[in-house]
């Protein structure tokens, strides 16, 4: 399927390509003002929303922003803090003061050790890209069981659907608890059948997530789901 | 004439040994996203040259002494495979590959928006699988496609092209014989949309007029290769259309 068939608003552009005049509009993410024109800085689809011209990249690294819900894997433990891999360029830091437990100095390992998985929120990101995580909040916890998989950043919205519709339907169809974190990690916890079904869904998403007929393929798959809900 | 006056590089009909016109470049083919493990990758065939490039990152720069507080560093590793030429190349870094890695990194730094990723490193690995003159240009072309494929923000693409002089005539895109026995070689890294030059080296002597002709040929070739780069990037997602939700 070509770009033109899908409609004028979906234009695939490459870095350096002019996407519009700079007068009257602002340059959003993936765009840059150069002279009198706005140019794309990334490979992606052009979007115009509320006077902001931006490029929705087809492939991008996760850049943490404060407030993001992330799934982190503990990479190292110090006496009173944890370092977690959050799928970005830098490790997230979880200090004892923002952890949900009270442990003695030097006993951090007893609560969470290297390789353990946590559900956390990004507390703040400074200009040098230091990431501070927090586990104080509703639902934030150590993920003790379940399956974690990774999807690319641009597929997150596809898996969630509009107002989380797709995600809700999937939860019902698979009878699993599912968390789609902002950093491209998906956590699934449930029975073996539901987990296997979700694995198939994520494989489908990876292969066909970009295609226009993804929703239809997903619907067909959901009809055969263990929960049997379409 | 040049230092090798007895070697004929231009045929009597004015064409070059491989039948190209003086301002004609070799055939270029590009594929994007060929390596599943890399964040971005590209394969470029330019004449008989074949280059593969993989991009990883941005990631935390290690060791810490190479970190820059205000921008990302680009770590380029250009390497020729031992089997890329008729004489086996001893594997590993040598003086030539170190130099090319350095100049390629500097050329890429002028297009990548490095200030977006302080303290990080972007790893660019260029592997030359087959070499037939002009591999630094092919590597640069491949690196630009791989960086765009990895979703790294860039001001523009960058294209590596070379022109030179054989038998007193300026020609575009030297092949192996022309490179070895010609009089001059002028590889350039060009930002195709703005026409800026991010990288320039010269081997041999050129008069101002000859230099200007080289520049003109290179600019023309850069536009052509740029179109192929963009096509390769877009082709990858063409059948995967839909975007958004």
Interface residues (C-beta under 8 A of the other chain):
Chain A: X1 X2 X3 X5 X6 X10 X12 X14 X15 X16 X17 X18 X30 X32 X34 X39 X41 X42 X43 X44 X45 X47 X56 X57 X58 X59 X60 X61 X89 X90 X91 X127 X128 X129 X157 X158 X160 X161 X162 X208 X210 X211 X212 X213 X214
Chain B: X39 X40 X57 X58 X59 X60 X69 X111 X113 X117 X118 X119 X120 X148 X149 X150 X151 X152 X153 X154 X155 X156 X157 X191 X192 X193 X194 X229 X230 X233 X234 X237 X238 X239 X240 X241 X242 X243 X244 X245
